[in-house]
Amino acid sequence: MRSIPDICPHFVRLFESREVSADELQESGSKVEKLVKVTINDSQFAALISFVCDLGADALRMSVLLERINARRFHDASLEFRKWNHADGKELDSLLRRRLSEANLFCSFPEPVVTHQEMKTKRFRRESSMSGRRVA
């Protein structure tokens, strides 16, 4: 499981209006990891945790959003967030703003070029230094 503290900076704006416990984030993160079958980056992971915290894992499990993600169609997946802006049959501006924030976060790195775990490996650091790329 990814470390929630490593991705928490991504949540600052999404959770300003609502207190979310570390346990809730951890539980939502576990559910996201079970549902997503492809490699995603931390921004995408954070956006999906926000989605699951707000709507529940069942909503993600049955969504076209998850289908698109697991098909590695990340751009198409990002367009699915905005469809989840209704409550009690009414379109709500507050939900639209939240979904757009999640979509923007999800798109901040549309393709996972290098995952957090890969960056930690000695092999990646050695290859990066040999290719002249700077690794932080």
C-alpha positions as CSV (number, residue, x, y, z in Angstrom):
1,M,0.0,0.0,0.0
2,R,1.2,3.5,-0.8
3,S,2.0,5.7,2.1
4,I,-0.8,8.2,2.6
5,P,1.6,10.9,4.1
6,D,3.5,10.8,0.8
7,I,0.4,11.8,-1.2
8,C,-1.3,14.0,1.4
9,P,-0.1,17.3,-0.1
10,H,-2.5,16.5,-3.1
11,F,-5.5,16.6,-0.8
12,V,-5.1,20.1,0.7
13,R,-7.6,21.8,-1.6
14,L,-9.9,18.9,-2.1
15,F,-10.6,18.5,1.6
16,E,-10.6,22.1,2.8
17,S,-14.3,22.0,3.6
18,R,-14.4,18.6,5.2
19,E,-12.4,16.9,7.9
20,V,-11.2,13.5,6.8
21,S,-9.4,11.1,9.2
22,A,-6.2,9.4,8.4
23,D,-8.1,6.1,8.8
24,E,-10.6,7.1,6.2
25,L,-7.9,8.1,3.8
26,Q,-6.0,4.8,4.4
27,E,-9.2,2.7,4.0
28,S,-10.2,4.5,0.8
29,G,-6.6,4.1,-0.5
30,S,-6.8,0.4,0.1
31,K,-10.0,0.2,-1.8
32,V,-8.6,2.1,-4.8
33,E,-5.6,-0.1,-4.9
34,K,-7.8,-3.2,-5.1
35,L,-9.9,-1.8,-7.9
36,V,-7.3,-0.2,-10.1
37,K,-5.4,-2.9,-12.1
38,V,-2.9,-0.7,-13.8
39,T,0.0,1.5,-12.6
40,I,-1.1,5.0,-11.8
41,N,0.9,7.9,-10.4
42,D,0.4,9.6,-7.0
43,S,-1.8,12.4,-8.4
44,Q,-4.1,10.0,-10.0
45,F,-4.2,7.9,-6.8
46,A,-5.0,11.0,-4.7
47,A,-7.8,12.0,-7.1
48,L,-9.4,8.5,-6.8
49,I,-9.1,8.5,-3.0
50,S,-11.0,11.8,-3.0
51,F,-13.6,10.3,-5.2
52,V,-14.0,7.2,-3.0
53,C,-14.0,9.2,0.2
54,D,-16.9,11.2,-1.2
55,L,-18.9,8.6,-3.1
56,G,-17.8,5.2,-1.8
57,A,-15.9,2.3,-3.4
58,D,-19.0,0.9,-5.0
59,A,-19.5,4.0,-7.1
60,L,-16.0,3.6,-8.4
61,R,-16.3,-0.2,-8.8
62,M,-19.4,0.2,-11.1
63,S,-18.2,3.3,-13.0
64,V,-17.0,3.9,-16.5
65,L,-14.3,5.9,-14.9
66,L,-12.7,2.7,-13.5
67,E,-13.2,1.0,-16.9
68,R,-11.3,3.8,-18.6
69,I,-8.5,3.8,-16.0
70,N,-8.0,0.0,-16.2
71,A,-7.9,0.3,-20.0
72,R,-5.1,2.9,-19.6
73,R,-7.3,5.5,-21.3
74,F,-6.4,8.2,-18.8
75,H,-7.7,11.2,-20.8
76,D,-11.0,9.6,-21.3
77,A,-11.1,8.7,-17.6
78,S,-10.6,12.3,-16.6
79,L,-13.7,13.3,-18.5
80,E,-15.8,10.9,-16.5
81,F,-15.3,12.7,-13.2
82,R,-17.7,15.6,-14.1
83,K,-20.5,13.1,-14.6
84,W,-20.7,12.5,-10.8
85,N,-22.1,16.0,-9.9
86,H,-25.7,15.0,-8.8
87,A,-27.2,14.5,-5.4
88,D,-30.9,13.6,-4.9
89,G,-31.4,14.0,-8.7
90,K,-30.1,17.6,-8.7
91,E,-27.0,18.9,-10.3
92,L,-24.9,20.7,-7.6
93,D,-22.3,23.3,-8.3
94,S,-20.3,22.2,-5.2
95,L,-20.1,18.7,-6.5
96,L,-19.1,19.9,-10.0
97,R,-16.3,22.0,-8.5
98,R,-15.1,19.0,-6.5
99,R,-15.2,16.6,-9.5
100,L,-13.3,19.2,-11.6
101,S,-10.7,19.5,-8.9
102,E,-10.4,15.7,-8.9
103,A,-10.2,15.6,-12.7
104,N,-7.5,18.3,-12.7
105,L,-5.5,16.5,-10.1
106,F,-5.9,13.2,-12.0
107,C,-4.6,14.9,-15.1
108,S,-1.6,16.6,-13.5
109,F,0.5,13.6,-14.9
110,P,-1.7,11.8,-17.4
111,E,0.7,8.9,-17.9
112,P,2.8,7.6,-15.1
113,V,6.2,8.1,-16.6
114,V,8.0,6.9,-13.4
115,T,6.2,5.8,-10.3
116,H,7.2,6.7,-6.8
117,Q,8.4,3.1,-6.2
118,E,10.5,3.0,-9.3
119,M,12.2,6.2,-8.4
120,K,13.4,4.6,-5.1
121,T,15.1,1.7,-6.8
122,K,18.9,1.7,-7.3
123,R,18.4,0.5,-10.9
124,F,16.4,3.6,-11.9
125,R,18.9,6.0,-10.2
126,R,21.8,4.3,-12.0
127,E,20.1,4.4,-15.4
128,S,19.0,8.0,-14.9
129,S,22.5,9.1,-14.0
130,M,23.9,7.4,-17.0
131,S,21.4,9.0,-19.4
132,G,22.3,12.5,-18.0
133,R,18.9,13.0,-16.4
134,R,18.9,14.6,-13.0
135,V,17.2,12.6,-10.3
136,A,16.2,14.4,-7.1
